């Protein structure tokens, strides 16, 4: 009996809901898995990011590594991305991602319950236009993720990569053919938009 009220209260907790801020699903609210360390990209950061991405989202193939709440790929799909692949290791989070996509009737998105680093070790069938990297903070996952994207053909010349990391991570451990084109800091995190040469 003690568990049932906790489940009912979950949407009212901080981080218990995700609001899509633009596009066809604007203002739709979706539940977020109540998991330790799961931190949806804030509305303010997403608004800045999608202002940066406005000319590039329509028709884009999106890869969302360490997807978590799916905030970034859902926002992309809402704004006209062609398709999205969401990678998430946690079973509760990946299950809720699938449920949220079903709620939105988003048939152009696929949730893969997997460790992102393992999944990226296989050669890509096709490169992506837009890649989101928001790994768990302070676990040293970013450098290897970038290396795998670079070496297994997940990117092409012109791919845009968004990175969200703890602000003390400096310099950014990225391949030499990746260039930072936008960057900002918000609280304890820094976020970057990069282009691939």
Secondary structure, 3 states (H helix, E strand, C coil): CHHHHHHHHHHHCCCCEEECCCCCCCCCEEECCCCCCCCCCCHHHHHHHHHHHCCCCCCCEEEEECCCCCHHHHHHHHCCCCEEEEEECCHHHHHHHHHHHHHCCCCCEEEEECCHHHHCCCCCCCCCCEEEECCCCCCCCHHHHHHHHHHCCCCCCCCEEEEEEECCCCCCCCCCCEEEEEEEEECCEEEEEEEEC
